[in-house]
């Protein structure tokens, strides 16, 4: 922690000191998701893969609530540290963590009670309903673990311990891979085993992170067990934009699945599952860039060092742009091989999956820049701007193209809707940046850091 000086170290050094741990940790995390998909596809079959994909919106729900209070609260705590107010940072963490534990416990009980209705709402038909119910029964009860673990991770990263955050992801993810293999192929527990492995992986990561706060290894730890709603509301206000974006992304997955069930039934949903599982690996690399930016931008904004805020945004923008091109080139080249990993016994399905990947993944050329821009504005307290960007590329533009293109191009139109939505979102980002620079030209001392 002491080796990182957010106010003085060079921007490239700071960025990569956060980026590489986040990239490595998220890569391991995406690797477990990737293997999870392969294990389900090979050990349970295409119906199992389709069923898990129908449950993906539930993870977006968990993530949206974690982002609402975790990212929102940790950014506030980082700004408090930048002002030198360590005690306020601790009070923010204590209140947000306690509230998340309470909220996630209520959510777990409610979802478990109505899990049958939830499965139907997610789009499960007669063939998929038993698979979806089996998977949901485990995941919903573990909501507190699934939501508190990433919240602690966000605070640890903002407490200048990026390598600890990385370690928790690595150990938890590797444990998940091993447990997935044991539960699916050795114990033959099917989707119940897949869900249990996911939960236990998160639990291991949570225990690793918990030691940081319990042993008071940083500036942030539990200062009291008193829940102060003023800090919860502030975290809510700061995190509402990216949280709504995550929730909207979950709704989009539901809409994709429903549209696919309408056009190509369970086969289309299975293909979308394979596309999503592989895509997680690319998305996490792009998300790592935003995690490299966020603590630096928040701290320096809190300290009033706006030149450094501008510098880290420009540097991160260039890195993310290069990442997008590299990731799409790799995904284009290896699409046939990756598809065969999920459907080794179904050549037509593997071929259709590879074609879908090459269209769908074109969106990654612009996705990272959209994520980075939204996270940047959220990191400096510009929640409304972040909200507009996030909701646009994650929901509004996808909804528009998803409704329009399948009418003319059928299944291909569904895959094409994603890259066109990302391009539309990027054009909006360019307009926002131009607008922010225009404001700064008129008011040089304003809080606009671009």
C-alpha positions as CSV (number, residue, x, y, z in Angstrom):
1,X,0.0,0.0,0.0
2,X,2.8,2.5,0.9
3,X,4.5,2.0,-2.5
4,X,1.6,3.7,-4.3
5,X,1.4,7.5,-4.1
6,X,-1.8,8.5,-6.0
7,X,-0.9,12.2,-5.9
8,X,2.7,12.0,-7.1
9,X,3.6,8.9,-9.0
10,X,3.5,9.0,-12.8
11,X,0.2,8.2,-14.5
12,X,1.4,5.2,-16.5
13,X,3.0,3.7,-13.3
14,X,-0.2,4.2,-11.3
15,X,-2.5,3.0,-14.1
16,X,-0.6,-0.2,-14.7
17,X,-0.2,-0.8,-10.9
18,X,-4.0,-1.1,-10.8
19,X,-4.5,-2.4,-14.3
20,X,-2.3,-5.5,-14.3
21,X,-3.6,-6.9,-11.0
22,X,-7.2,-6.2,-12.1
23,X,-6.5,-7.7,-15.5
24,X,-4.9,-10.8,-14.1
25,X,-7.6,-11.3,-11.5
26,X,-10.4,-10.6,-13.9
27,X,-8.7,-12.9,-16.5
28,X,-8.7,-15.7,-14.0
29,X,-12.3,-14.9,-13.1
30,X,-13.3,-15.0,-16.8
31,X,-11.3,-18.2,-17.2
32,X,-13.5,-19.8,-14.5
33,X,-16.6,-18.5,-16.3
34,X,-15.2,-19.9,-19.5
35,X,-14.5,-23.3,-18.1
36,X,-17.9,-23.3,-16.3
37,X,-19.5,-22.9,-19.7
38,X,-17.4,-25.7,-21.2
39,X,-18.1,-28.0,-18.2
40,X,-21.9,-27.4,-18.4
41,X,-21.9,-27.7,-22.2
42,X,-20.0,-31.0,-22.2
43,X,-21.2,-32.4,-18.9
44,X,-24.9,-31.4,-19.0
45,X,-25.5,-30.6,-22.7
46,X,-26.9,-27.7,-24.8
47,X,-30.0,-27.6,-22.6
48,X,-27.9,-27.1,-19.5
49,X,-26.0,-24.3,-21.3
50,X,-29.2,-22.7,-22.4
51,X,-30.6,-22.9,-18.9
52,X,-27.6,-21.2,-17.3
53,X,-27.8,-18.5,-19.9
54,X,-31.4,-17.9,-18.9
55,X,-30.2,-17.3,-15.3
56,X,-27.6,-14.7,-16.3
57,X,-29.9,-11.8,-15.7
58,X,-30.0,-12.8,-12.0
59,X,-26.2,-12.2,-11.8
60,X,-26.8,-8.8,-13.4
61,X,-29.3,-8.0,-10.6
62,X,-26.7,-9.0,-8.0
63,X,-24.1,-7.0,-9.8
64,X,-26.3,-3.9,-10.2
65,X,-26.9,-3.8,-6.4
66,X,-23.2,-4.3,-5.7
67,X,-22.3,-1.6,-8.0
68,X,-25.0,0.7,-6.6
69,X,-23.4,0.6,-3.1
70,X,-20.0,-1.0,-3.7
71,X,-18.7,1.2,-6.5
72,X,-20.6,4.2,-5.4
73,X,-19.4,3.8,-1.8
74,X,-15.8,2.9,-2.6
75,X,-15.5,5.9,-4.8
76,X,-16.8,8.2,-2.0
77,X,-14.3,6.5,0.4
78,X,-11.4,7.1,-2.0
79,X,-12.3,10.7,-2.3
80,X,-12.4,11.0,1.5
81,X,-9.0,9.5,1.6
82,X,-7.8,12.0,-0.9
83,X,-9.0,14.8,1.4
84,X,-7.2,13.1,4.3
85,X,-10.4,12.2,6.1
86,X,-9.7,8.5,6.9
87,X,-12.4,8.3,9.6
88,X,-15.1,9.3,7.1
89,X,-13.8,6.7,4.7
90,X,-14.2,4.0,7.4
91,X,-17.7,5.2,8.3
92,X,-18.7,5.0,4.7
93,X,-17.4,1.5,4.4
94,X,-19.0,0.3,7.6
95,X,-22.4,1.6,6.8
96,X,-22.4,0.4,3.2
97,X,-21.2,-3.1,4.1
98,X,-23.8,-3.6,6.8
99,X,-26.6,-2.3,4.6
100,X,-25.5,-4.6,1.8
101,X,-25.5,-7.6,4.1
102,X,-29.0,-6.8,5.3
103,X,-30.4,-6.1,1.7
104,X,-28.9,-9.2,0.2
105,X,-30.3,-11.5,2.9
106,X,-33.8,-10.1,2.3
107,X,-33.3,-10.6,-1.5
108,X,-32.2,-14.2,-1.0
109,X,-35.3,-15.1,1.0
110,X,-37.7,-13.4,-1.4
111,X,-36.1,-14.9,-4.6
112,X,-36.1,-18.4,-3.1
113,X,-39.7,-18.2,-2.2
114,X,-40.7,-17.2,-5.7
115,X,-38.0,-19.2,-7.7
116,X,-40.6,-21.0,-9.8
117,X,-42.2,-17.8,-11.0
118,X,-38.7,-16.3,-11.5
119,X,-37.8,-19.2,-13.8
120,X,-40.8,-18.7,-16.0
121,X,-40.2,-14.9,-16.1
122,X,-36.7,-15.5,-17.3
123,X,-38.1,-17.4,-20.3
124,X,-37.8,-21.1,-19.3
125,X,-40.1,-23.3,-21.3
126,X,-41.1,-26.9,-20.7
127,X,-37.7,-28.3,-21.7
128,X,-35.6,-25.8,-19.7
129,X,-37.8,-25.3,-16.6
130,X,-36.4,-28.2,-14.5
131,X,-32.8,-27.2,-15.4
132,X,-33.4,-23.5,-14.5
133,X,-35.1,-24.3,-11.2
134,X,-32.2,-26.6,-10.2
135,X,-29.6,-23.9,-10.8
136,X,-31.7,-21.1,-9.3
137,X,-32.3,-22.9,-6.1
138,X,-28.7,-22.7,-5.1
139,X,-27.8,-19.3,-6.5
140,X,-30.6,-17.2,-5.0
141,X,-30.0,-18.5,-1.5
142,X,-26.3,-17.5,-1.8
143,X,-27.1,-13.9,-2.7
144,X,-25.4,-12.4,0.4
145,X,-22.1,-14.2,-0.5
146,X,-22.5,-13.3,-4.2
147,X,-23.1,-9.6,-3.4
148,X,-20.9,-8.9,-0.4
149,X,-17.7,-10.4,-1.9
150,X,-17.4,-8.0,-4.9
151,X,-18.4,-5.1,-2.6
152,X,-15.4,-5.8,-0.3
153,X,-13.3,-6.2,-3.4
154,X,-14.2,-2.6,-4.6
155,X,-13.3,-1.2,-1.2
156,X,-10.0,-3.1,-1.0
157,X,-8.9,-1.8,-4.4
158,X,-9.7,1.8,-3.3
159,X,-7.7,1.2,-0.1
160,X,-4.6,0.9,-2.3
161,X,-4.4,-2.9,-2.1
162,X,-5.0,-3.9,-5.8
163,X,-3.0,-7.1,-5.4
164,X,-5.1,-8.4,-2.6
165,X,-8.2,-7.8,-4.7
166,X,-6.4,-9.7,-7.5
167,X,-5.5,-12.6,-5.1
168,X,-9.1,-13.0,-3.9
169,X,-10.3,-13.3,-7.5
170,X,-7.5,-15.7,-8.5
171,X,-7.9,-18.1,-5.6
172,X,-11.7,-18.0,-5.7
173,X,-11.8,-18.5,-9.5
174,X,-9.3,-21.4,-9.5
175,X,-11.2,-23.0,-6.7
176,X,-14.4,-22.7,-8.8
177,X,-12.8,-24.4,-11.8
178,X,-11.6,-27.4,-9.7
179,X,-15.0,-27.6,-7.9
180,X,-16.9,-27.4,-11.2
181,X,-14.9,-30.4,-12.5
182,X,-15.4,-32.4,-9.4
183,X,-19.1,-31.6,-9.0
184,X,-20.1,-32.1,-12.7
185,X,-17.9,-34.9,-13.9
186,X,-16.9,-36.8,-10.8
187,X,-20.0,-36.4,-8.6
188,X,-22.5,-36.0,-11.5
189,X,-24.4,-33.2,-9.7
190,X,-25.3,-31.4,-12.9
191,X,-26.4,-27.8,-12.7
192,X,-26.7,-28.1,-8.9
193,X,-23.0,-28.8,-8.8
194,X,-22.2,-25.9,-11.2
195,X,-24.2,-23.5,-9.0
196,X,-22.6,-24.8,-5.8
197,X,-19.1,-24.4,-7.3
198,X,-19.8,-20.8,-8.2
199,X,-21.1,-20.0,-4.7
200,X,-18.1,-21.7,-3.0
201,X,-15.7,-19.8,-5.2
202,X,-17.2,-16.5,-4.1
203,X,-17.1,-17.6,-0.5
204,X,-13.4,-18.3,-0.6
205,X,-12.8,-14.9,-2.2
206,X,-14.9,-13.2,0.5
207,X,-12.9,-14.8,3.3
208,X,-9.6,-13.6,1.8
209,X,-10.9,-10.1,1.5
210,X,-12.4,-10.1,5.0
211,X,-9.0,-10.5,6.6
212,X,-7.9,-7.1,5.2
213,X,-10.6,-5.3,7.2
214,X,-10.6,-7.5,10.3
215,X,-6.8,-7.1,10.7
216,X,-7.0,-3.4,9.8
217,X,-4.3,-3.7,7.2
218,X,-5.2,-0.5,5.4
219,X,-6.9,2.9,6.1
220,X,-10.4,1.4,5.6
221,X,-11.9,-1.0,8.1
222,X,-15.0,-1.4,10.3
223,X,-15.1,1.6,12.6
224,X,-18.4,0.6,14.3
225,X,-21.5,-1.5,13.8
226,X,-23.7,1.6,13.6
227,X,-25.4,1.9,10.2
228,X,-25.5,5.6,9.1
229,X,-28.1,5.9,6.4
230,X,-26.7,9.3,5.3
231,X,-23.6,7.5,3.9
232,X,-25.8,4.8,2.4
233,X,-27.8,7.4,0.5
234,X,-24.7,9.2,-0.7
235,X,-23.3,5.9,-2.0
236,X,-26.7,5.2,-3.6
237,X,-26.6,8.6,-5.4
238,X,-23.1,8.2,-6.6
239,X,-23.6,4.6,-7.8
240,X,-27.1,4.8,-9.2
241,X,-25.9,5.5,-12.8
242,X,-23.7,2.5,-13.3
243,X,-26.1,0.3,-11.2
244,X,-29.0,1.1,-13.5
245,X,-26.7,0.4,-16.4
246,X,-26.0,-3.1,-15.0
247,X,-29.7,-3.7,-14.3
248,X,-30.5,-2.6,-17.9
249,X,-27.9,-5.0,-19.2
250,X,-29.7,-7.8,-17.4
251,X,-33.0,-6.8,-18.9
252,X,-31.3,-6.8,-22.3
253,X,-30.1,-10.4,-21.8
254,X,-33.7,-11.4,-21.1
255,X,-34.8,-9.7,-24.3
256,X,-32.1,-11.4,-26.3
257,X,-33.2,-14.8,-24.9
258,X,-36.9,-14.1,-25.6
259,X,-36.1,-13.0,-29.1
260,X,-33.9,-16.0,-29.7
261,X,-36.6,-18.4,-28.3
262,X,-39.0,-16.8,-30.8
263,X,-36.7,-17.2,-33.8
264,X,-34.5,-20.3,-33.2
265,X,-35.7,-21.8,-29.9
266,X,-33.4,-23.5,-27.4
267,X,-30.6,-23.8,-30.0
268,X,-30.3,-20.0,-30.3
269,X,-30.2,-19.5,-26.6
270,X,-27.5,-22.2,-26.3
271,X,-25.5,-20.3,-29.0
272,X,-25.9,-17.1,-27.1
273,X,-24.7,-18.8,-24.0
274,X,-21.5,-19.9,-25.7
275,X,-21.0,-16.4,-27.2
276,X,-21.5,-14.9,-23.7
277,X,-19.2,-17.3,-21.9
278,X,-16.4,-16.6,-24.3
279,X,-17.1,-12.9,-24.5
280,X,-16.6,-12.6,-20.7
281,X,-12.9,-13.0,-21.2
282,X,-12.7,-10.1,-23.6
283,X,-15.1,-7.9,-21.5
284,X,-13.0,-8.4,-18.3
285,X,-9.9,-7.1,-20.1
286,X,-11.8,-4.0,-21.0
287,X,-13.3,-3.6,-17.5
288,X,-9.7,-3.9,-16.1
289,X,-8.8,-0.7,-17.9
290,X,-11.7,1.1,-16.1
291,X,-10.5,-0.3,-12.8
292,X,-7.0,1.0,-13.5
293,X,-8.5,4.4,-14.0
294,X,-11.1,4.6,-11.2
295,X,-9.0,4.9,-8.0
296,X,-6.6,7.3,-9.5
297,X,-9.3,9.6,-10.9
298,X,-11.4,9.5,-7.7
299,X,-8.4,10.2,-5.4
300,X,-7.0,13.1,-7.5
301,X,-10.4,14.6,-8.0
302,X,-10.9,14.6,-4.3
303,X,-7.5,16.2,-3.8
304,X,-8.3,18.8,-6.5
305,X,-5.5,17.7,-8.9
306,X,-7.5,18.1,-12.1
307,X,-4.5,17.9,-14.4
308,X,-3.8,14.4,-13.2
309,X,-7.5,13.5,-13.6
310,X,-7.4,14.6,-17.3
311,X,-4.1,12.8,-17.8
312,X,-5.3,9.4,-16.5
313,X,-8.4,9.6,-18.6
314,X,-6.5,10.3,-21.8
315,X,-3.9,7.6,-21.1
316,X,-6.6,5.0,-20.2
317,X,-8.6,5.9,-23.4
318,X,-5.6,5.1,-25.6
319,X,-4.9,1.8,-23.8
320,X,-8.5,0.8,-24.0
321,X,-8.7,1.6,-27.7
322,X,-5.7,-0.6,-28.5
323,X,-7.2,-3.4,-26.3
324,X,-10.4,-3.4,-28.3
325,X,-8.6,-3.9,-31.6
326,X,-6.4,-6.7,-30.2
327,X,-9.4,-8.6,-28.6
328,X,-11.5,-8.5,-31.8
329,X,-8.6,-9.7,-33.9
330,X,-8.1,-12.7,-31.6
331,X,-11.8,-13.5,-31.3
332,X,-12.2,-13.4,-35.1
333,X,-9.2,-15.8,-35.6
334,X,-10.1,-18.3,-32.9
335,X,-13.9,-18.3,-33.2
336,X,-14.2,-21.8,-34.9
337,X,-11.9,-23.4,-32.3
338,X,-13.7,-21.8,-29.4
339,X,-17.2,-22.8,-30.6
340,X,-16.1,-26.4,-30.9
341,X,-15.2,-26.4,-27.2
342,X,-18.8,-25.9,-26.3
343,X,-20.4,-28.1,-29.0
344,X,-18.0,-30.9,-29.8
345,X,-20.7,-33.3,-31.0
346,X,-22.8,-30.8,-32.9
347,X,-21.0,-29.5,-35.9
348,X,-23.9,-27.3,-37.3
349,X,-24.3,-25.6,-33.9
350,X,-20.6,-25.0,-33.6
351,X,-20.5,-23.4,-37.0
352,X,-23.4,-21.2,-36.3
353,X,-21.8,-20.2,-33.0
354,X,-18.5,-19.2,-34.7
355,X,-20.4,-17.0,-37.2
356,X,-22.4,-15.4,-34.4
357,X,-19.1,-14.6,-32.5
358,X,-17.5,-12.9,-35.4
359,X,-20.5,-10.5,-35.8
360,X,-21.3,-10.0,-32.1
361,X,-17.7,-9.4,-30.9
362,X,-17.2,-6.5,-33.3
363,X,-18.9,-4.5,-30.6
364,X,-15.8,-4.9,-28.4
365,X,-14.0,-2.4,-30.6
366,X,-16.1,0.3,-28.9
367,X,-17.4,-1.4,-25.7
368,X,-14.3,-0.7,-23.7
369,X,-14.3,3.0,-24.5
370,X,-18.0,3.2,-23.5
371,X,-17.3,1.5,-20.2
372,X,-14.2,3.6,-19.5
373,X,-16.1,6.9,-20.1
374,X,-19.0,5.9,-17.9
375,X,-16.7,4.7,-15.0
376,X,-14.6,7.9,-15.3
377,X,-17.6,10.2,-14.9
378,X,-18.9,8.1,-12.0
379,X,-15.5,8.2,-10.4
380,X,-15.5,12.0,-10.2
381,X,-19.0,12.3,-8.9
382,X,-20.6,13.1,-12.3
383,X,-23.4,10.6,-11.9
384,X,-25.8,12.0,-14.4
385,X,-23.3,12.0,-17.3
386,X,-22.3,8.5,-16.4
387,X,-25.9,7.4,-16.3
388,X,-26.7,8.8,-19.7
389,X,-23.7,7.0,-21.3
390,X,-24.2,3.7,-19.5
391,X,-27.9,3.5,-20.1
392,X,-27.5,4.5,-23.7
393,X,-25.0,1.8,-24.8
394,X,-26.2,-0.9,-22.4
395,X,-30.0,-0.5,-23.0
396,X,-31.5,2.1,-25.2
397,X,-29.4,1.5,-28.4
398,X,-29.4,-2.2,-28.0
399,X,-33.2,-2.2,-27.5
400,X,-33.6,-0.1,-30.7
401,X,-31.4,-2.3,-32.9
402,X,-32.7,-5.5,-31.4
403,X,-36.2,-4.6,-32.3
404,X,-35.4,-3.3,-35.8
405,X,-32.7,-5.6,-37.3
406,X,-34.3,-9.1,-36.8
407,X,-37.3,-8.0,-38.8
408,X,-35.0,-7.8,-41.9
409,X,-32.1,-10.2,-41.1
410,X,-33.6,-12.8,-38.8
411,X,-31.1,-14.4,-36.5
412,X,-28.2,-12.5,-38.0
413,X,-29.9,-9.3,-37.1
414,X,-29.9,-10.3,-33.4
415,X,-26.1,-10.7,-33.5
416,X,-25.6,-7.5,-35.4
417,X,-27.7,-5.4,-33.0
418,X,-24.9,-5.6,-30.4
419,X,-22.0,-4.0,-32.4
420,X,-24.3,-1.3,-33.8
421,X,-25.4,-0.4,-30.3
422,X,-21.8,-0.1,-29.2
423,X,-21.0,2.2,-32.1
424,X,-24.0,4.3,-31.3
425,X,-22.9,4.5,-27.7
426,X,-19.4,5.6,-28.7
427,X,-20.7,8.4,-30.9
428,X,-22.6,9.6,-27.8
429,X,-19.3,9.4,-25.8
430,X,-17.5,11.6,-28.4
431,X,-20.3,14.1,-28.2
432,X,-20.1,14.2,-24.4
433,X,-16.4,14.7,-24.4
434,X,-16.7,17.5,-26.9
435,X,-19.4,19.1,-24.7
436,X,-17.3,18.8,-21.6
437,X,-14.3,20.4,-23.3
438,X,-16.4,23.3,-24.5
439,X,-17.7,23.9,-21.0
440,X,-14.1,23.9,-19.6
441,X,-13.0,26.4,-22.3
442,X,-15.7,28.8,-21.1
443,X,-15.0,28.1,-17.4
444,X,-11.3,27.1,-16.9
445,X,-11.7,26.7,-13.1
446,X,-14.8,24.6,-13.2
447,X,-14.9,21.0,-12.0
448,X,-14.9,19.5,-15.5
449,X,-11.7,17.6,-15.6
450,X,-11.5,16.9,-19.4
